Amino acid sequence: MTFNDDEPIVAPADVSGTGDNEGRSAVDLVTVLDVSGSMQGHKLEKLKIAMQFLIRKLSPIDRLSVVTFSNNSSRLFPLRQITEKSQEEIIKQVNALVAAGNTNIADGLKTGLQVLNDRRLNDGRVGAIMLMSDGEQNIGDATQIRVDNFPVHTFGFGANAKPQVLQAIATNSKGGTFSDVQNQDNLSIAFSQCLGGLLTVVVQDLNLTIKQFDGESKIEKVFAGNYPQTRNNDGSITISFGELYNREVRKVMVDLLLPAVESEKNPDVLVVSYTYRTGKGTPAIPSPPTTATVSRTGEAVEKEREEVIVEESRLQTVDKVKEARGMADVRKLEEAKDKVVEAENSLDDVDIEEPNQVIETLKYEMQQLFKHMRTQDVYETQGRPYALSFETSHERQRYAARGDPDKVRTFATPRMDAYLEQAKEFDKDTTKPPPSAADDVKQERLADPFGPIVRAVSFYIKIAIEALKSIDKILNSTRTT
């Protein structure tokens, strides 16, 4: 079975305000929703509210398809362009959902992928899947499905969701995240944060290439989370980041081996370049190579830059959380708790002059993870999903919801911050529509009036430069042989 009846984009007759959507790609979004028997009652009502918020935030340049699953999957409708009329029709269909049956996540994911793969119109468009489940898959195995072309953002809803499955689905996809939504009242917030990213994609197919200078440097290891790395024939390494949201940053750390020097010199040690697209099907845009030069004096540097210290501490904390989770998974809970305490103590010892938001948030998250390890049962329902969401977020350098959404804001963008407050208000009164995406852009321009001018002059390239060019984030350490 194929789906080739996706609705084409029709330019709206009212052209006023069309510039408000410039600078971001149109989105083809498929929501894959669990409507098994365990979703009855309060959960299903919260899902409907979260979907209403999402539908209201999409623009006429976007399209939406909804897939549900229980014993098997069902596509409610093909990709539909968002208009005032279609919004009301889609909301009516979502509000009519009922919960019954088992949990066949695999079939839901396959159907969602088929909707995107069978598109006839996809040039320049962002394709993405948001998949929500509240329980254990009891038909099929969704972890065996690889998703090479699209991000799948997964949401574990409530204490009975299976985080290992949902995290694996996200990790198997291109740039997906796993959000842990323990509090059923926070589903709208979790959806809003994901949507706040998808509606601000400014760069696609972003690839960063780092090359050493033979005789002057040797790349030992590149730290870029779980983004794919390829070693090229010339010895360079290319990291494939995929899509980049507006105001997102990707930090890359490189361990360099530098030869000993006897006198002062200023050699080139790295050359960095990148390519990106402004949309699927558009030509790749290359950047001019940027060369990193270091001053070699033959003496050790007294102290690393603060930005590098913070990034190293972040990466070390992620490694410790992985170790702690591995211990707790085999019921070595006390050892796991000791590892979390060790991680927090290491953060207390970070040698920086001023308090740093990244470090302070990491400390807070270690305290929360420790609380979620009070007992083995608490760990399995709260600690494991929290840890897996933490890991996936930090490996992607992309926001994923977990815990208190007001306190955990690591990797959140300004649009996500705005949607956080909007989702809260919408949950209080669903009869009051949230601001449109066009209104969001207008508000951002009021807050940053020179932003549109800068973006118009430098096109998308400024985004990639801000994300990748800072060489002090690329040079991790220099060691002599």
C-alpha positions in Angstrom: 0.0 0.0 0.0 1.3 3.5 -0.8 0.0 6.9 0.1 0.4 9.3 -2.9 -2.7 11.4 -2.2 -1.0 14.1 -0.1 -2.7 17.4 -0.5 -0.7 19.9 -2.6 0.1 23.4 -1.3 -2.2 26.1 -2.5 -1.0 29.7 -2.2 -3.5 31.6 0.0 -5.5 34.3 -1.7 -4.8 36.8 1.1 -1.1 37.7 0.6 -0.9 40.0 3.6 1.9 39.0 6.1 3.3 36.3 3.8 6.8 37.5 4.6 6.3 36.4 8.2 7.1 32.8 7.2 10.2 33.7 5.2 13.4 32.3 6.6 12.1 28.9 7.6 11.2 25.7 5.7 7.6 24.5 5.3 6.8 21.4 7.4 5.2 18.1 6.6 4.4 16.7 10.0 3.0 13.3 10.8 1.8 12.7 14.4 1.6 9.0 15.3 -0.6 8.7 18.4 -1.3 5.8 20.8 -5.0 5.2 21.2 -4.7 1.8 22.9 -7.0 0.9 25.9 -4.6 2.4 28.5 -5.1 5.9 26.9 -8.8 6.0 28.1 -10.0 8.9 30.3 -7.7 11.7 31.4 -4.8 10.8 29.1 -6.9 10.8 26.0 -8.3 14.2 26.9 -4.9 15.6 27.5 -3.7 14.2 24.1 -6.6 16.0 22.4 -5.7 19.3 24.0 -2.1 18.9 23.0 -3.1 18.2 19.5 -5.4 21.2 19.4 -2.5 23.4 20.4 -0.2 21.9 17.7 -2.9 22.2 15.0 -3.5 25.9 15.9 0.2 26.7 15.6 0.7 25.4 12.1 0.7 27.8 9.1 -0.8 27.6 5.6 2.7 26.6 4.3 2.6 23.5 6.5 0.8 20.2 6.1 -0.3 17.6 8.7 -1.3 14.0 8.7 -2.5 12.1 11.8 -1.8 8.3 12.3 -3.2 6.4 15.2 -2.3 2.9 16.5 -3.7 0.3 18.8 -4.0 -3.3 17.5 -2.9 -1.9 14.2 -2.5 1.5 12.6 -4.8 3.9 10.8 -4.1 7.0 8.8 -7.0 9.4 9.6 -6.2 11.6 6.6 -3.4 12.3 4.2 -1.1 15.3 4.5 -3.4 18.3 4.5 -2.6 21.9 4.1 -3.4 24.0 7.1 -6.1 26.5 6.6 -8.8 27.8 8.9 -11.2 25.3 7.5 -8.9 22.3 7.6 -7.9 23.2 11.2 -11.5 22.9 12.4 -12.0 19.7 10.4 -8.8 18.1 11.8 -9.6 19.1 15.4 -13.1 17.6 15.0 -11.5 14.3 13.8 -9.0 14.3 16.7 -11.7 15.0 19.3 -13.6 12.0 18.0 -10.8 9.6 18.9 -11.5 6.7 21.2 -9.1 4.5 23.1 -9.2 0.6 22.9 -7.0 -2.3 22.1 -3.3 -3.2 22.3 -0.1 -1.2 21.5 1.4 -1.7 18.1 3.9 1.0 17.9 5.8 -0.6 15.0 2.8 -0.5 12.7 2.1 3.1 13.6 5.7 4.1 12.9 5.7 2.2 9.5 2.5 4.0 8.5 3.9 7.4 9.5 7.0 6.8 7.5 5.0 5.7 4.5 3.1 9.0 4.5 6.4 10.9 4.3 8.1 8.6 1.9 5.2 8.6 -0.6 5.0 12.4 -0.9 4.8 13.8 -4.4 5.7 17.3 -3.3 8.6 17.5 -0.9 11.2 19.9 -2.4 12.3 22.4 0.2 10.0 20.9 2.8 10.9 19.5 6.3 9.5 16.1 7.0 9.1 14.9 10.6 7.3 12.5 12.9 6.1 13.1 16.4 5.2 9.7 18.1 3.5 9.4 21.5 2.9 6.3 23.5 1.9 5.5 27.1 2.6 1.8 27.3 4.6 -1.3 26.4 4.5 -2.4 22.8 2.9 -5.9 22.7 2.7 -6.3 19.0 5.8 -6.0 16.7 9.1 -4.3 17.5 9.5 -0.7 16.6 13.2 -0.6 17.7 14.1 -2.6 14.6 12.8 0.1 12.2 15.5 2.4 10.9 14.6 5.9 9.8 17.3 7.3 7.7 15.7 10.4 6.2 13.5 12.0 8.9 13.6 12.8 12.6 11.2 10.9 14.8 10.6 12.7 18.1 9.1 10.4 20.6 7.1 11.1 23.8 6.7 8.7 26.7 3.4 9.6 28.3 3.0 8.7 32.0 4.7 6.2 34.2 3.9 3.1 32.2 5.6 4.1 28.9 8.6 2.0 27.9 11.5 4.5 27.6 14.0 2.0 26.1 11.7 1.5 23.1 10.9 5.2 22.6 14.5 6.3 23.0 15.7 3.6 20.6 13.1 4.8 18.0 14.4 8.4 18.3 18.0 7.4 18.2 17.5 5.3 15.1 16.1 8.3 13.3 17.9 11.3 11.8 18.0 13.8 14.7 15.1 12.6 16.8 14.7 13.2 20.5 13.0 11.4 23.4 10.8 13.4 25.8 9.8 11.9 29.2 6.3 13.3 30.1 5.7 11.9 33.5 3.2 14.6 34.4 0.1 14.0 32.2 -0.7 17.7 32.4 2.5 18.5 30.6 1.9 16.9 27.2 0.9 20.1 25.6 4.1 21.7 26.8 6.2 18.8 25.5 4.5 18.9 22.1 4.9 22.7 22.0 8.7 22.5 22.5 9.2 20.0 19.7 7.0 22.1 17.4 8.9 25.2 18.3 11.9 23.7 16.8 10.3 22.2 13.7 8.7 25.5 12.8 12.1 27.3 12.8 14.3 25.0 10.6 16.7 27.3 8.7 19.4 24.9 7.6 19.1 21.4 6.2 21.6 18.7 5.5 24.3 20.5 7.5 27.7 18.8 7.2 30.8 20.0 9.0 34.3 18.8 7.8 37.4 19.1 10.0 40.8 18.4 8.5 44.2 18.3 10.3 47.4 19.8 8.9 49.8 16.9 8.4 53.1 17.5 10.3 51.5 20.2 12.5 48.5 18.3 14.0 46.8 15.0 14.3 43.1 14.5 15.0 42.8 11.8 17.7 39.1 12.0 18.4 36.1 14.1 17.5 33.3 14.6 20.1 29.9 15.4 18.4 27.4 13.4 20.3 25.8 10.6 18.3 25.7 12.5 15.0 27.2 10.3 12.2 30.9 10.8 11.5 32.7 9.8 8.3 36.5 9.6 7.8 37.3 10.7 4.3 40.2 9.6 2.1 42.2 12.8 2.8 42.1 12.0 6.6 39.4 14.7 7.3 36.3 13.9 9.3 32.8 14.9 8.3 30.0 15.2 10.8 26.4 15.1 9.5 24.1 17.2 11.7 21.0 17.3 9.5 18.7 20.1 10.3 19.4 23.2 12.4 16.8 25.3 14.2 17.0 29.0 14.4 19.3 29.9 17.3 20.5 26.3 17.8 24.2 25.7 18.3 26.2 22.6 17.6 29.5 22.4 19.6 32.2 20.1 18.4 35.3 19.1 20.5 38.4 17.8 18.9 41.3 16.1 20.6 44.4 17.2 18.8 47.9 15.9 19.1 50.5 18.6 18.4 54.2 17.9 17.9 56.7 19.4 20.4 58.2 22.7 19.5 61.5 24.3 20.7 60.8 27.9 19.7 57.7 30.0 19.2 55.7 29.5 16.0 52.1 30.0 14.8 51.2 26.9 12.7 47.8 26.2 11.1 46.4 23.1 12.9 42.9 22.7 11.5 40.8 23.7 8.6 37.0 23.7 9.0 34.4 23.9 6.3 30.7 23.0 6.0 27.9 22.6 3.5 24.2 23.0 3.9 21.0 23.3 2.0 18.1 25.7 2.4 15.6 22.9 1.7 15.3 19.4 0.4 16.1 19.2 -3.3 18.0 22.6 -3.3 21.7 22.7 -4.2 24.3 22.3 -1.4 25.8 25.6 -0.5 29.5 25.3 0.5 31.3 27.6 2.9 34.8 29.0 2.5 37.3 27.0 4.5 38.2 28.5 7.9 41.7 27.9 9.2 42.6 27.6 12.9 46.0 28.8 13.9 47.5 28.4 17.3 50.4 30.2 19.0 53.0 27.6 20.0 55.5 28.6 22.7 56.7 25.3 24.0 55.0 26.0 27.3 51.8 24.5 28.7 48.8 26.8 28.7 47.9 27.7 32.3 44.2 27.3 32.0 41.7 26.4 29.3 39.1 28.8 28.1 35.9 28.7 30.2 33.7 27.7 27.3 35.9 24.6 26.7 35.9 23.8 30.4 32.1 23.9 30.5 31.7 21.8 27.4 34.2 19.2 28.7 32.2 19.1 32.0 28.9 18.6 30.1 30.3 15.7 28.1 31.8 14.1 31.2 28.5 14.4 33.0 26.7 12.7 30.2 29.2 9.8 30.3 28.6 9.4 34.1 24.8 9.4 33.7 25.2 6.6 31.1 27.4 4.6 33.6 24.8 5.2 36.4 22.0 4.0 34.2 23.9 0.9 33.2 24.4 0.1 36.9 20.8 0.7 37.8 19.6 -1.4 34.9 21.3 -4.4 36.4 19.9 -3.6 39.8 23.2 -2.1 41.2 21.2 0.9 42.5 23.6 2.0 45.3 26.5 2.0 42.8 24.4 4.0 40.4 23.5 6.6 43.1 27.2 6.9 44.0 28.0 7.6 40.3 25.3 10.4 40.2 26.7 11.9 43.4 30.2 11.7 41.8 28.9 13.6 38.7 27.4 16.3 40.9 30.6 16.7 42.9 32.6 17.0 39.7 30.3 19.8 38.6 30.9 21.6 42.0 34.6 21.4 41.3 34.5 23.0 37.9 37.0 25.9 37.9 35.2 28.8 36.4 35.0 32.4 37.6 31.3 33.1 37.4 28.2 30.8 37.8 27.3 29.2 34.5 23.7 28.2 33.5 24.8 25.0 31.8 26.7 23.8 34.9 23.9 24.9 37.3 21.3 23.1 35.3 23.4 19.9 35.2 23.7 20.1 39.0 20.0 20.4 39.3 19.4 17.4 36.9 21.8 15.3 38.9 19.8 16.0 42.0 16.6 15.1 40.3 18.1 11.9 38.9 19.3 10.9 42.4 15.7 11.4 43.7 14.4 9.2 40.9 16.7 6.4 42.3 15.2 6.2 45.7 14.2 2.6 45.1 14.5 0.2 42.2 10.8 0.6 41.4 11.1 4.4 41.4 14.2 4.1 39.1 12.4 2.0 36.6 9.3 4.2 36.4 11.0 7.6 36.8 14.8 7.4 36.8 15.4 5.4 33.7 13.1 7.5 31.4 14.6 10.7 32.9 18.2 9.5 32.2 17.4 8.3 28.7 15.8 11.6 27.8 18.8 13.5 29.3 21.2 11.4 27.3 19.4 11.8 24.0 19.0 15.5 24.5 22.7 16.0 25.2 23.9 13.7 22.4 21.7 15.6 19.9 22.4 19.0 21.5 18.7 19.5 21.1 16.0 20.2 23.7 13.9 17.3 25.0 11.2 17.6 27.7 11.7 16.0 31.1 11.1 16.9 34.7 10.1 20.5 35.4 9.9 22.4 32.1 10.5 25.7 33.7 13.8 24.6 35.3 15.3 22.3 32.6 15.8 24.5 29.5 19.1 23.2 28.2 19.2 23.6 24.4 15.9 25.4 24.3 15.5 28.1 21.7 13.7 31.5 22.0 10.7 30.1 20.0 10.5 27.1 22.4 10.6 29.5 25.4 7.7 31.4 23.9 5.7 28.2 23.2 6.2 27.1 26.7 4.2 30.0 28.0 1.6 29.7 25.2 1.0 26.0 25.9 0.4 26.8 29.6 -2.2 29.4 28.8 -3.9 27.2 26.2 -4.2 24.4 28.8 -6.0 26.8 31.1 -8.5 27.9 28.4 -8.7 25.9 25.1 -11.4 28.3 23.8 -8.7 31.0 23.4 -6.5 30.2 20.4 -2.7 30.6 20.8 -0.9 33.2 18.7 -0.3 32.2 15.1 3.1 31.3 13.9 3.1 34.6 12.0 2.3 36.4 15.2 5.3 34.6 16.8 7.6 35.9 14.1 6.3 39.5 14.5 6.9 39.3 18.3 10.4 38.1 17.7 11.1 41.0 15.4 9.9 43.4 18.0 12.3 41.9 20.5 15.1 41.9 17.9 14.4 44.5 15.3 17.8 44.1 13.6 17.5 40.4 13.3 15.6 40.3 10.0 18.0 42.8 8.5 21.1 40.8 9.4 19.4 37.6 8.2 18.5 39.3 4.9 22.1 40.4 4.3 23.9 37.2 5.3 21.1 34.8 4.2 21.3 31.5 6.1 25.1 31.3 6.3 25.1 33.3 9.5 23.2 30.6 11.3 25.8 28.0 10.4 28.7 30.3 11.2 27.3 31.1 14.7 26.8 27.4 15.2 30.1 26.0 14.0 32.8 28.6 13.4 34.0 29.3 16.9 37.3 27.7 16.9 37.7 27.9 20.7 34.8 25.4 20.8 36.6 23.1 18.4 40.0 23.1 20.0 39.7 20.9 23.1 43.3 20.3 24.2 46.8 20.5 22.9 49.3 17.9 23.9 52.9 17.5 23.0 54.5 14.3 21.9 
